């Protein structure tokens, strides 16, 4: 996911121009939220810092990608978004695990 976000961050103007206007907030704001989720929240999950909180923007992003952009096509173009969506929901419910920054901080 970090790779997707990094590509969008490097070409932000092009990303914002192609981004859909989600809920009327504008293309630039939508692109900013997607880059934040796909790049920064994904890094937080890799490190294991604020894992449950960081998974929420990724769940929203993948739900929009699956149900709006790919029109709910679970077994076609939306397959990757569906897999990521399920993974992030599991992370939200289960949490980061023993070897994570969250676990080290809580000790």
C-alpha positions as CSV (number, residue, x, y, z in Angstrom):
1,X,0.0,0.0,0.0
2,X,2.9,2.3,0.7
3,X,4.0,1.9,-2.9
4,X,0.6,3.0,-4.2
5,X,0.6,6.0,-1.9
6,X,4.1,7.0,-2.8
7,X,3.3,7.0,-6.5
8,X,0.3,9.2,-5.8
9,X,2.4,11.5,-3.6
10,X,5.1,11.9,-6.2
11,X,2.6,12.8,-8.9
12,X,0.1,14.6,-6.6
13,X,-1.1,17.1,-9.3
14,X,-1.9,14.3,-11.7
15,X,-3.5,12.3,-8.9
16,X,-5.7,15.2,-7.8
17,X,-6.8,15.8,-11.4
18,X,-7.9,12.2,-11.9
19,X,-9.4,11.8,-8.4
20,X,-13.2,11.6,-8.0
21,X,-14.9,14.3,-5.9
22,X,-15.9,12.1,-3.0
23,X,-18.9,13.5,-1.0
24,X,-18.4,17.0,-2.6
25,X,-15.1,17.8,-0.7
26,X,-13.2,18.4,-3.9
27,X,-10.6,16.5,-5.9
28,X,-7.6,17.9,-4.1
29,X,-9.0,17.2,-0.7
30,X,-10.0,13.7,-1.7
31,X,-6.5,13.1,-3.2
32,X,-4.9,14.4,0.1
33,X,-7.0,12.0,2.2
34,X,-6.1,9.0,-0.1
35,X,-2.4,9.8,0.0
36,X,-2.5,10.2,3.8
37,X,-4.2,6.8,4.1
38,X,-2.2,4.9,1.6
39,X,1.2,6.3,2.5
40,X,1.3,7.6,6.0
41,X,-1.2,5.2,7.7
42,X,0.3,2.2,5.9
43,X,3.7,3.2,7.3
44,X,2.2,3.4,10.8
45,X,0.8,-0.1,10.3
46,X,4.1,-1.5,9.2
47,X,5.8,0.0,12.3
48,X,2.9,-1.2,14.5
49,X,2.3,2.3,15.9
50,X,-1.4,3.3,16.4
51,X,-2.4,0.3,14.3
52,X,-6.1,0.3,15.0
53,X,-6.4,4.0,14.5
54,X,-4.3,3.9,11.3
55,X,-6.4,1.1,9.8
56,X,-9.6,3.3,9.9
57,X,-8.6,5.6,7.0
58,X,-7.4,2.6,5.0
59,X,-10.7,0.9,5.5
60,X,-12.6,3.9,4.3
61,X,-10.2,4.3,1.3
62,X,-10.5,0.6,0.3
63,X,-14.3,0.6,0.7
64,X,-14.6,3.6,-1.6
65,X,-12.2,2.0,-4.1
66,X,-14.2,-1.2,-4.0
67,X,-17.8,0.0,-3.9
68,X,-17.5,3.3,-5.8
69,X,-14.6,3.0,-8.2
70,X,-14.9,-0.7,-9.0
71,X,-18.7,-0.8,-8.5
72,X,-18.5,-3.8,-6.0
73,X,-16.7,-6.1,-8.5
74,X,-15.2,-8.4,-5.8
75,X,-13.8,-11.0,-8.3
76,X,-12.7,-8.7,-11.1
77,X,-11.0,-5.3,-11.0
78,X,-11.9,-4.7,-7.3
79,X,-10.3,-7.9,-6.1
80,X,-7.2,-6.2,-4.7
81,X,-9.2,-3.5,-3.0
82,X,-11.4,-6.2,-1.5
83,X,-8.4,-8.2,-0.1
84,X,-6.9,-5.0,1.4
85,X,-10.3,-4.1,2.9
86,X,-10.7,-7.4,4.6
87,X,-7.1,-7.3,5.8
88,X,-7.5,-3.8,7.4
89,X,-10.8,-4.8,9.0
90,X,-9.0,-7.8,10.6
91,X,-6.2,-5.5,11.8
92,X,-8.9,-3.2,13.3
93,X,-10.5,-6.0,15.2
94,X,-7.4,-8.0,16.2
95,X,-4.9,-5.3,16.8
96,X,-1.1,-5.0,16.2
97,X,0.3,-8.1,18.0
98,X,3.1,-8.7,20.4
99,X,6.0,-7.4,18.2
100,X,4.8,-3.9,17.5
101,X,5.5,-0.4,18.7
102,X,2.1,-0.3,20.4
103,X,3.0,-3.4,22.4
104,X,6.4,-2.1,23.4
105,X,4.9,1.3,24.5
106,X,2.1,-0.3,26.5
107,X,4.7,-2.3,28.6
